[in-house]
Amino acid sequence: MELLGEMYFSSFMKKFRFMSSLSKRKTPWKVFGENSLACSLSDHPVGKDLQAMRTGQRQNKGMRTRLGCLSHKSDSCSDFTAILPDKPNRALKRLSTEEATRWADSFDVLLSHKYGVAAFRAFLKTEFSEENLEFWLACEEFKKTRSTAKLVSKAHRIFEEFVDVQAPREVNIDFQTREATRKNMQEPSLTCFDQAQGKVHSLMEKDSYPRFLRSKMYLDLLSQSQRRLS
């Protein structure tokens, strides 16, 4: 079996070197047919390994490209209109330096301003932690629920999306809080997420919020609003 594999690999390398020589002479690879060669190797371990390597290289290249773009975006926000929730041009004109400056007064002031939330969400995305803000906002919306039937379904949806272990957008909370929230799902109420929401709020306030205020994104935003006044 090993001898057969070596013979197969040797044959493949001969074809590969020959096709490479043709390529250097700008001769089309279709002399042997690249696709037919790939197909002939697909059932052999050597061919499978080569195909896996090529697939992995393409995926890694795509991931590096996406991370590079995201890293570039995280450095600044020269076009703040891209993160505004609606009617960006008009909204940007209404956003005063005083309003943007007040976001630094406290975390709750920031969360009370819809453009402050939009800017903070954009910043969290650069840190891959936007699920914390999304969970907090979902809890705020959940507290407005008046229908008992909808309350139960919404509670389970929020728990499965943010709180449960290995949830799609799992938030960073301790085991005791997670289990306490799980017990609350037996009889959901408007306060069933209060403990978890408080933990996430505290985490963002002590960790992400100070970094946001020091970020180039926020400083650029203040600079833009000041230039409009001059």
Backbone as CSV, one residue per row, in Angstrom:
resi,resn,N_x,N_y,N_z,CA_x,CA_y,CA_z,C_x,C_y,C_z
1,MET,0.837,-1.213,0.000,0.000,0.000,0.000,0.869,1.259,0.000
2,GLU,1.962,1.232,0.841,2.841,2.393,0.883,3.543,2.594,-0.465
3,LEU,3.956,1.447,-1.100,4.619,1.526,-2.399,3.686,2.120,-3.448
4,LEU,2.413,1.705,-3.400,1.417,2.232,-4.343,1.237,3.728,-4.150
5,GLY,1.225,4.143,-2.888,1.078,5.571,-2.596,2.260,6.365,-3.104
6,GLU,3.468,5.833,-2.912,4.652,6.525,-3.389,4.642,6.639,-4.909
7,MET,4.227,5.558,-5.585,4.164,5.582,-7.050,3.154,6.622,-7.516
8,TYR,1.998,6.676,-6.832,0.945,7.633,-7.205,1.435,9.070,-7.014
9,PHE,2.135,9.295,-5.872,2.632,10.634,-5.585,3.712,11.039,-6.582
10,SER,4.589,10.072,-6.925,5.655,10.341,-7.898,5.078,10.718,-9.250
11,SER,4.011,9.991,-9.654,3.355,10.292,-10.923,2.743,11.683,-10.907
12,PHE,2.125,12.020,-9.759,1.507,13.340,-9.624,2.544,14.451,-9.723
13,MET,3.694,14.271,-9.047,4.726,15.303,-9.050,5.301,15.504,-10.454
14,LYS,5.425,14.423,-11.219,5.905,14.558,-12.589,4.949,15.430,-13.401
15,LYS,3.640,15.163,-13.255,2.647,15.964,-13.973,2.701,17.416,-13.514
16,PHE,2.854,17.587,-12.186,2.868,18.942,-11.632,4.061,19.738,-12.173
17,ARG,5.263,19.104,-12.179,6.455,19.798,-12.683,6.327,20.111,-14.167
18,PHE,5.716,19.177,-14.908,5.553,19.409,-16.337,4.599,20.566,-16.593
19,MET,3.492,20.601,-15.837,2.527,21.697,-16.018,3.141,23.022,-15.601
20,SER,4.014,22.999,-14.570,4.678,24.232,-14.147,5.576,24.748,-15.246
21,SER,6.291,23.818,-15.934,7.156,24.249,-17.036,6.344,24.834,-18.175
22,LEU,5.161,24.268,-18.414,4.291,24.810,-19.455,3.815,26.202,-19.093
23,SER,3.518,26.377,-17.788,3.031,27.678,-17.326,4.081,28.750,-17.527
24,LYS,5.353,28.403,-17.268,6.419,29.383,-17.438,6.554,29.808,-18.891
25,ARG,6.226,28.888,-19.821,6.277,29.227,-21.242,4.966,29.837,-21.722
26,LYS,4.092,30.177,-20.720,2.784,30.779,-20.998,1.933,29.867,-21.876
27,THR,2.070,28.541,-21.644,1.259,27.569,-22.357,0.074,27.206,-21.493
28,PRO,-1.123,27.175,-21.996,-2.303,26.890,-21.180,-2.177,25.580,-20.426
29,TRP,-2.632,25.583,-19.192,-2.645,24.386,-18.348,-3.629,23.349,-18.858
30,LYS,-4.480,23.713,-19.732,-5.534,22.798,-20.163,-5.009,21.671,-21.050
31,VAL,-3.673,21.648,-21.285,-3.095,20.554,-22.063,-3.428,19.230,-21.395
32,PHE,-3.287,19.188,-20.065,-3.661,17.976,-19.340,-5.033,18.120,-18.714
33,GLY,-5.467,19.333,-18.511,-6.758,19.545,-17.882,-6.611,19.568,-16.373
34,GLU,-6.561,20.790,-15.807,-6.367,20.931,-14.369,-7.486,20.275,-13.595
35,ASN,-8.713,20.411,-14.111,-9.865,19.843,-13.411,-9.812,18.320,-13.377
36,SER,-9.404,17.719,-14.534,-9.355,16.264,-14.567,-8.291,15.733,-13.635
37,LEU,-7.168,16.487,-13.502,-6.128,16.061,-12.576,-6.623,16.142,-11.144
38,ALA,-7.329,17.234,-10.817,-7.864,17.382,-9.462,-8.841,16.269,-9.145
39,CYS,-9.668,15.921,-10.138,-10.647,14.858,-9.921,-9.967,13.517,-9.703
40,SER,-8.871,13.280,-10.469,-8.189,11.997,-10.346,-7.527,11.851,-8.990
41,LEU,-7.194,12.977,-8.354,-6.547,12.926,-7.047,-7.534,12.949,-5.887
42,SER,-8.776,13.271,-6.171,-9.736,13.517,-5.105,-9.980,12.305,-4.220
43,ASP,-9.808,11.106,-4.767,-10.070,9.904,-3.983,-8.817,9.365,-3.303
44,HIS,-7.687,10.002,-3.534,-6.439,9.517,-2.944,-6.074,10.403,-1.758
45,PRO,-5.460,9.821,-0.699,-5.082,10.614,0.477,-4.227,11.819,0.145
46,VAL,-3.290,11.660,-0.809,-2.443,12.783,-1.195,-3.275,13.914,-1.774
47,GLY,-4.200,13.532,-2.659,-5.061,14.542,-3.272,-5.949,15.229,-2.255
48,LYS,-6.480,14.456,-1.306,-7.355,15.039,-0.276,-6.583,16.029,0.584
49,ASP,-5.337,15.681,0.930,-4.531,16.588,1.741,-4.254,17.890,0.995
50,LEU,-3.952,17.767,-0.303,-3.688,18.973,-1.095,-4.913,19.858,-1.204
51,GLN,-6.073,19.229,-1.407,-7.313,20.004,-1.506,-7.630,20.684,-0.176
52,ALA,-7.385,19.975,0.936,-7.644,20.557,2.253,-6.736,21.752,2.502
53,MET,-5.472,21.621,2.076,-4.541,22.735,2.246,-4.978,23.949,1.452
54,ARG,-5.419,23.718,0.186,-5.863,24.831,-0.644,-7.094,25.512,-0.058
55,THR,-8.030,24.696,0.450,-9.242,25.254,1.060,-8.895,26.057,2.303
56,GLY,-7.997,25.521,3.138,-7.594,26.222,4.351,-6.910,27.538,4.051
57,GLN,-6.069,27.550,2.995,-5.394,28.781,2.621,-6.381,29.848,2.176
58,ARG,-7.396,29.421,1.386,-8.413,30.396,0.937,-9.185,30.949,2.120
59,GLN,-9.558,30.080,3.094,-10.324,30.536,4.261,-9.496,31.478,5.120
60,ASN,-8.203,31.140,5.322,-7.345,31.999,6.133,-7.162,33.360,5.486
61,LYS,-7.016,33.348,4.149,-6.862,34.618,3.437,-8.099,35.484,3.604
62,GLY,-9.293,34.853,3.506,-10.529,35.601,3.674,-10.666,36.153,5.082
63,MET,-10.283,35.338,6.088,-10.371,35.791,7.468,-9.409,36.952,7.711
64,ARG,-8.179,36.858,7.174,-7.223,37.957,7.362,-7.743,39.237,6.731
65,THR,-8.396,39.105,5.587,-8.951,40.291,4.924,-10.029,40.942,5.767
66,ARG,-10.956,40.087,6.316,-12.045,40.629,7.141,-11.504,41.272,8.408
67,LEU,-10.544,40.610,9.074,-9.988,41.161,10.304,-9.222,42.443,10.021
68,GLY,-8.558,42.487,8.873,-7.822,43.695,8.512,-8.744,44.881,8.331
69,CYS,-9.866,44.634,7.670,-10.850,45.706,7.462,-11.419,46.166,8.790
70,LEU,-11.738,45.204,9.671,-12.330,45.544,10.949,-11.340,46.293,11.816
71,SER,-10.061,45.858,11.777,-9.028,46.537,12.547,-8.859,47.971,12.073
72,HIS,-8.956,48.150,10.758,-8.836,49.498,10.203,-9.985,50.372,10.678
73,LYS,-11.183,49.806,10.726,-12.357,50.570,11.152,-12.283,50.916,12.627
74,SER,-11.671,50.061,13.437,-11.658,50.278,14.873,-10.763,51.444,15.273
75,ASP,-9.854,51.835,14.403,-8.910,52.879,14.733,-9.529,54.262,14.728
76,SER,-10.487,54.452,13.876,-11.083,55.776,13.787,-12.479,55.678,13.228
77,CYS,-13.147,56.792,13.261,-14.481,56.836,12.658,-14.588,58.159,11.924
78,SER,-13.858,58.253,10.831,-13.827,59.510,10.090,-15.187,59.828,9.487
79,ASP,-15.994,58.790,9.253,-17.341,59.013,8.740,-18.334,58.512,9.772
80,PHE,-18.686,59.370,10.710,-19.570,58.972,11.801,-20.962,58.620,11.301
81,THR,-21.345,59.125,10.131,-22.690,58.870,9.622,-22.924,57.383,9.392
82,ALA,-21.869,56.609,9.235,-22.023,55.175,8.958,-22.597,54.415,10.140
83,ILE,-22.527,54.970,11.348,-23.002,54.235,12.524,-24.290,54.817,13.101
84,LEU,-24.820,55.857,12.475,-26.054,56.439,12.982,-27.256,55.591,12.596
85,PRO,-28.269,55.519,13.489,-29.400,54.627,13.246,-30.336,55.040,12.121
86,ASP,-30.523,56.335,11.895,-31.450,56.747,10.842,-31.145,58.173,10.387
87,LYS,-31.459,58.436,9.098,-31.266,59.758,8.513,-29.935,60.370,8.958
88,PRO,-28.820,59.735,8.609,-27.528,60.125,9.165,-27.097,61.550,8.910
89,ASN,-27.284,62.069,7.696,-26.792,63.417,7.398,-27.480,64.472,8.257
90,ARG,-28.809,64.387,8.347,-29.560,65.340,9.150,-29.246,65.168,10.633
91,ALA,-29.100,63.906,11.065,-28.826,63.625,12.470,-27.457,64.139,12.876
92,LEU,-26.487,63.996,11.996,-25.140,64.463,12.311,-25.121,65.969,12.507
93,LYS,-25.913,66.667,11.730,-25.978,68.113,11.875,-26.611,68.500,13.217
94,ARG,-27.545,67.666,13.700,-28.206,67.974,14.966,-27.361,67.597,16.176
95,LEU,-26.387,66.691,15.977,-25.560,66.240,17.090,-24.565,67.341,17.455
96,SER,-24.781,67.966,18.591,-23.928,69.080,18.998,-22.735,68.582,19.803
97,THR,-21.747,69.438,19.902,-20.564,69.112,20.703,-20.962,68.907,22.162
98,GLU,-21.912,69.698,22.627,-22.374,69.579,24.007,-22.972,68.200,24.277
99,GLU,-23.790,67.716,23.322,-24.409,66.399,23.497,-23.358,65.290,23.515
100,ALA,-22.447,65.343,22.547,-21.409,64.323,22.477,-20.507,64.380,23.705
101,THR,-20.257,65.576,24.205,-19.409,65.730,25.393,-20.096,65.160,26.631
102,ARG,-21.417,65.292,26.693,-22.170,64.802,27.853,-22.095,63.286,27.970
103,TRP,-21.794,62.585,26.892,-21.677,61.128,26.972,-20.587,60.720,27.955
104,ALA,-19.648,61.637,28.194,-18.562,61.336,29.130,-18.971,61.590,30.578
105,ASP,-20.143,62.193,30.799,-20.597,62.467,32.170,-20.828,61.171,32.940
106,SER,-21.502,60.232,32.279,-21.749,58.933,32.913,-22.182,57.935,31.844
107,PHE,-22.071,56.679,32.194,-22.454,55.624,31.253,-23.952,55.672,30.972
108,ASP,-24.737,55.987,31.988,-26.187,56.038,31.803,-26.605,57.187,30.893
109,VAL,-25.865,58.284,30.935,-26.149,59.397,30.024,-25.908,58.939,28.590
110,LEU,-24.833,58.228,28.374,-24.539,57.699,27.043,-25.667,56.797,26.557
111,LEU,-26.130,55.905,27.436,-27.175,54.954,27.053,-28.533,55.622,26.842
112,SER,-28.706,56.814,27.362,-29.988,57.512,27.212,-30.080,58.260,25.885
113,HIS,-28.983,58.356,25.165,-28.946,59.084,23.901,-28.821,58.078,22.764
114,LYS,-29.765,58.084,21.819,-29.770,57.034,20.793,-28.525,57.076,19.910
115,TYR,-27.969,58.273,19.685,-26.746,58.345,18.892,-25.535,57.953,19.730
116,GLY,-25.650,58.123,21.032,-24.609,57.628,21.925,-24.578,56.111,21.908
117,VAL,-25.757,55.499,21.918,-25.854,54.043,21.833,-25.286,53.553,20.508
118,ALA,-25.599,54.267,19.422,-25.116,53.868,18.095,-23.598,53.922,18.041
119,ALA,-23.023,54.977,18.594,-21.568,55.111,18.589,-20.917,54.048,19.464
120,PHE,-21.508,53.795,20.632,-20.964,52.792,21.550,-21.060,51.393,20.944
121,ARG,-22.161,51.122,20.238,-22.319,49.815,19.571,-21.228,49.630,18.512
122,ALA,-20.966,50.679,17.736,-19.924,50.580,16.713,-18.566,50.305,17.340
123,PHE,-18.318,50.937,18.478,-17.048,50.703,19.176,-16.965,49.266,19.691
124,LEU,-18.038,48.758,20.282,-18.033,47.398,20.819,-17.822,46.360,19.723
125,LYS,-18.317,46.649,18.528,-18.117,45.726,17.420,-16.639,45.561,17.101
126,THR,-15.882,46.633,17.256,-14.444,46.532,16.998,-13.753,45.691,18.063
127,GLU,-14.398,45.508,19.199,-13.834,44.691,20.280,-14.520,43.328,20.376
128,PHE,-15.389,43.045,19.435,-16.115,41.767,19.394,-16.911,41.524,20.681
129,SER,-17.504,42.563,21.224,-18.266,42.404,22.470,-19.607,43.127,22.410
130,GLU,-20.135,43.318,21.202,-21.401,44.046,21.074,-22.579,43.298,21.673
131,GLU,-22.400,41.976,21.937,-23.494,41.200,22.516,-23.895,41.727,23.894
132,ASN,-22.961,42.335,24.619,-23.289,42.877,25.942,-24.308,44.008,25.834
133,LEU,-24.065,44.925,24.900,-25.005,46.030,24.701,-26.326,45.528,24.139
134,GLU,-26.269,44.580,23.197,-27.496,44.050,22.606,-28.359,43.367,23.667
135,PHE,-27.729,42.664,24.587,-28.474,42.017,25.677,-29.109,43.063,26.581
136,TRP,-28.349,44.098,26.927,-28.884,45.146,27.797,-30.083,45.827,27.139
137,LEU,-29.972,46.113,25.858,-31.077,46.747,25.134,-32.278,45.814,25.033
138,ALA,-32.020,44.528,24.828,-33.114,43.554,24.743,-33.867,43.480,26.066
139,CYS,-33.137,43.571,27.165,-33.775,43.559,28.489,-34.628,44.801,28.706
140,GLU,-34.123,45.944,28.252,-34.890,47.177,28.377,-36.191,47.090,27.575
141,GLU,-36.112,46.535,26.397,-37.302,46.376,25.561,-38.248,45.341,26.173
142,PHE,-37.668,44.304,26.749,-38.462,43.238,27.369,-39.321,43.776,28.513
143,LYS,-38.806,44.721,29.270,-39.526,45.277,30.414,-40.782,46.050,30.001
144,LYS,-40.867,46.378,28.719,-42.040,47.103,28.226,-43.168,46.156,27.822
145,THR,-42.928,44.852,27.890,-43.915,43.859,27.455,-45.125,43.881,28.383
146,ARG,-46.307,43.873,27.796,-47.545,43.885,28.578,-48.335,42.582,28.445
147,SER,-48.175,41.893,27.346,-48.881,40.628,27.131,-48.155,39.494,27.846
148,THR,-48.899,38.735,28.662,-48.304,37.616,29.400,-47.775,36.543,28.457
149,ALA,-48.528,36.261,27.390,-48.109,35.240,26.433,-46.814,35.646,25.739
150,LYS,-46.748,36.912,25.333,-45.541,37.394,24.668,-44.360,37.462,25.629
151,LEU,-44.657,37.769,26.888,-43.600,37.874,27.889,-42.838,36.559,28.024
152,VAL,-43.578,35.454,28.078,-42.945,34.140,28.240,-42.079,33.799,27.031
153,SER,-42.613,33.998,25.850,-41.857,33.662,24.642,-40.636,34.563,24.481
154,LYS,-40.785,35.862,24.798,-39.658,36.782,24.706,-38.567,36.425,25.704
155,ALA,-38.983,36.040,26.907,-38.017,35.695,27.950,-37.155,34.510,27.520
156,HIS,-37.803,33.479,26.999,-37.059,32.297,26.566,-36.165,32.611,25.371
157,ARG,-36.622,33.493,24.485,-35.825,33.858,23.326,-34.560,34.608,23.757
158,ILE,-34.700,35.535,24.690,-33.544,36.291,25.187,-32.572,35.369,25.920
159,PHE,-33.131,34.465,26.726,-32.276,33.534,27.470,-31.473,32.653,26.519
160,GLU,-32.131,32.125,25.512,-31.458,31.216,24.574,-30.442,31.938,23.695
161,GLU,-30.680,33.225,23.445,-29.779,33.966,22.565,-28.576,34.549,23.294
162,PHE,-28.773,34.947,24.581,-27.714,35.662,25.280,-27.192,35.001,26.555
163,VAL,-28.016,34.274,27.261,-27.669,33.846,28.620,-27.236,32.390,28.701
164,ASP,-27.910,31.515,27.995,-27.632,30.088,28.096,-26.178,29.779,27.721
165,VAL,-25.671,28.680,28.265,-24.309,28.264,27.949,-24.190,27.987,26.447
166,GLN,-23.163,28.559,25.835,-22.912,28.437,24.401,-24.046,29.025,23.559
167,ALA,-24.703,30.044,24.098,-25.718,30.771,23.326,-25.034,31.470,22.153
168,PRO,-25.765,31.728,21.069,-25.157,32.376,19.892,-24.429,33.671,20.217
169,ARG,-25.010,34.458,21.145,-24.370,35.714,21.551,-24.237,35.745,23.081
170,GLU,-23.588,34.745,23.586,-23.473,34.562,25.036,-22.751,35.736,25.700
171,VAL,-23.379,36.281,26.748,-22.775,37.394,27.484,-21.880,36.860,28.600
172,ASN,-21.001,37.705,29.061,-20.009,37.311,30.068,-20.563,37.549,31.471
173,ILE,-21.198,36.532,32.039,-21.708,36.610,33.408,-21.239,35.387,34.179
174,ASP,-21.260,35.476,35.505,-20.776,34.384,36.334,-21.791,33.243,36.400
175,PHE,-21.343,32.109,36.874,-22.167,30.899,36.912,-23.419,31.080,37.768
176,GLN,-23.252,31.706,38.941,-24.394,31.882,39.847,-25.493,32.732,39.210
177,THR,-25.091,33.798,38.536,-26.074,34.665,37.875,-26.773,33.932,36.745
178,ARG,-26.006,33.142,35.998,-26.581,32.392,34.883,-27.616,31.378,35.389
179,GLU,-27.266,30.682,36.456,-28.177,29.671,36.990,-29.412,30.310,37.633
180,ALA,-29.224,31.449,38.282,-30.368,32.157,38.869,-31.333,32.605,37.775
181,THR,-30.787,33.064,36.670,-31.625,33.475,35.538,-32.316,32.271,34.921
182,ARG,-31.613,31.142,34.880,-32.223,29.920,34.350,-33.449,29.515,35.193
183,LYS,-33.339,29.622,36.497,-34.467,29.294,37.375,-35.633,30.260,37.147
184,ASN,-35.301,31.512,36.848,-36.357,32.497,36.587,-37.164,32.153,35.340
185,MET,-36.589,31.350,34.446,-37.285,30.976,33.218,-38.454,30.016,33.494
186,GLN,-38.484,29.439,34.694,-39.601,28.556,35.041,-40.904,29.354,35.160
187,GLU,-40.788,30.581,35.661,-41.932,31.490,35.741,-41.447,32.895,35.365
188,PRO,-41.298,33.165,34.096,-40.748,34.456,33.656,-41.588,35.642,34.124
189,SER,-40.904,36.708,34.496,-41.560,37.956,34.887,-40.769,39.111,34.301
190,LEU,-41.262,40.324,34.480,-40.583,41.493,33.937,-39.222,41.731,34.588
191,THR,-38.983,41.097,35.735,-37.717,41.300,36.452,-36.784,40.087,36.355
192,CYS,-37.122,39.116,35.518,-36.360,37.863,35.503,-34.923,38.032,35.012
193,PHE,-34.638,39.132,34.297,-33.275,39.349,33.800,-32.538,40.446,34.566
194,ASP,-33.139,40.962,35.612,-32.551,42.108,36.311,-31.132,41.840,36.804
195,GLN,-30.914,40.672,37.400,-29.594,40.364,37.939,-28.551,40.267,36.830
196,ALA,-28.889,39.550,35.775,-27.962,39.403,34.655,-27.735,40.736,33.952
197,GLN,-28.780,41.501,33.771,-28.642,42.802,33.118,-27.754,43.729,33.941
198,GLY,-27.926,43.677,35.268,-27.091,44.503,36.140,-25.621,44.141,36.043
199,LYS,-25.334,42.847,35.957,-23.947,42.391,35.842,-23.323,42.884,34.530
200,VAL,-24.081,42.773,33.449,-23.577,43.193,32.137,-23.396,44.710,32.095
201,HIS,-24.332,45.441,32.686,-24.226,46.899,32.751,-22.955,47.300,33.494
202,SER,-22.708,46.649,34.622,-21.524,46.952,35.420,-20.239,46.632,34.654
203,LEU,-20.261,45.524,33.937,-19.092,45.130,33.142,-18.786,46.173,32.071
204,MET,-19.803,46.611,31.344,-19.589,47.613,30.295,-19.151,48.945,30.892
205,GLU,-19.754,49.323,32.013,-19.447,50.602,32.640,-17.998,50.665,33.120
206,LYS,-17.507,49.559,33.673,-16.153,49.553,34.236,-15.083,49.208,33.210
207,ASP,-15.471,48.535,32.144,-14.482,48.023,31.206,-14.545,48.720,29.842
208,SER,-15.631,48.524,29.119,-15.727,49.023,27.743,-15.925,50.540,27.665
209,TYR,-16.738,51.082,28.557,-17.067,52.509,28.510,-15.829,53.409,28.645
210,PRO,-14.931,53.170,29.619,-13.726,54.018,29.693,-12.868,53.936,28.433
211,ARG,-12.771,52.755,27.835,-11.991,52.619,26.604,-12.650,53.365,25.455
212,PHE,-13.980,53.362,25.435,-14.705,54.106,24.402,-14.387,55.591,24.488
213,LEU,-14.370,56.132,25.703,-14.096,57.561,25.879,-12.671,57.923,25.474
214,ARG,-11.754,56.963,25.553,-10.366,57.213,25.155,-10.101,56.870,23.683
215,SER,-11.092,56.276,23.040,-10.887,55.780,21.679,-10.803,56.909,20.670
216,LYS,-10.084,56.629,19.589,-9.984,57.596,18.497,-11.351,57.837,17.864
217,MET,-12.211,56.808,17.904,-13.555,56.939,17.352,-14.312,58.068,18.042
218,TYR,-14.312,58.072,19.360,-15.039,59.094,20.107,-14.371,60.456,19.954
219,LEU,-13.047,60.495,20.000,-12.325,61.759,19.861,-12.534,62.363,18.479
220,ASP,-12.585,61.516,17.454,-12.868,62.006,16.100,-14.269,62.589,16.018
221,LEU,-15.196,61.936,16.696,-16.582,62.407,16.699,-16.671,63.806,17.312
222,LEU,-15.990,63.991,18.450,-15.985,65.315,19.085,-15.350,66.353,18.171
223,SER,-14.282,65.956,17.510,-13.587,66.880,16.612,-14.485,67.297,15.457
224,GLN,-15.241,66.357,14.917,-16.152,66.672,13.809,-17.218,67.663,14.240
225,SER,-17.805,67.417,15.415,-18.876,68.305,15.881,-18.338,69.698,16.175
226,GLN,-17.085,69.800,16.645,-16.497,71.107,16.922,-16.197,71.857,15.634
227,ARG,-15.762,71.129,14.590,-15.460,71.785,13.319,-16.729,72.378,12.696
228,ARG,-17.873,71.740,12.927,-19.103,72.298,12.342,-19.475,73.624,12.957
229,LEU,-19.019,73.873,14.201,-19.341,75.123,14.871,-18.398,76.255,14.458
230,SER,-17.235,75.897,13.959,-16.239,76.925,13.611,-16.452,77.453,12.185
